[in-house]
């Protein structure tokens, strides 16, 4: 299954998040600690730098190749600092039917919109639900779906729930849009009689706001006719962790976010901790979301539960 992260705070060297930390996102492509499956289907990143030309427009980098061998990505990451980063390594089932392409690399972001999104999970039998789902997607966004992933449909649903996706949403608008996407997917599954476990961990960023959703539909229900085909990722509730503090880096012989919640000016959300020492990391609750914005330069964090 995929791995993803979000950073929000003072400028950080992207290399520290992607390559250098002992359990960095790129390291998780070939030795994840919380899943056995390798993440071999591509990499994508969006990064916002408030000091750059057109600061509201993020850098974007995607490649369907393995990021551990990507010299261009390494060079870019070593030389770039960012205030907000949304990055994703794609994991898919090992099959000749899987489409590995730039169009399927996360994060998803339609031109001119304020919100980007990455997904860790698998919306089971989404092909059967598309006729139901497209009624909830604005035509201008339905036309922009270019890949073959379930995730891009979730993104199109998300931006269609925002009052004006071209501007920065309010915290309430962003949280409400996510909750409505969950409700729409749940109703479509019910309409089509789908009750098999489907993970829907979302990583959302605008450059000044971030949101992580840790959610699974019908967790614990599997295909009984073919137990060997049950995906490993569906046997456990997909993880999501966060840590607050400042100056993420190598301190006192280990990678960590120093400080604590009281002095925090930075937030990291990740599928699994980026450091071997997990004592400074907390899990986002199952069926919960974490939201943070930086209205006064510091992340104001809210964690809330969603209906199952």
ZIHUSUL-V667033 format. One record per helix or strand of 2 or more residues. SS is the DSSP state (A for helix, B for strand). FROM is the first residue (numbers start at 0). TO is the last residue. Records with the same first field share a line. If there is no record, write none. Layout:
SS->FROM-TO + FROM-TO
This chain:
B->2-12 + 42-47 + 58-62 + 80-88 + 115-120 + 197-204 + 208-213 + 215-216 + 240-250 + 253-257 + 265-269 + 281-282 + 287-292 + 299-304
A->13-19 + 26-30 + 66-68 + 70-78 + 101-103 + 125-135 + 138-141 + 149-159 + 170-190 + 223-228 + 231-234
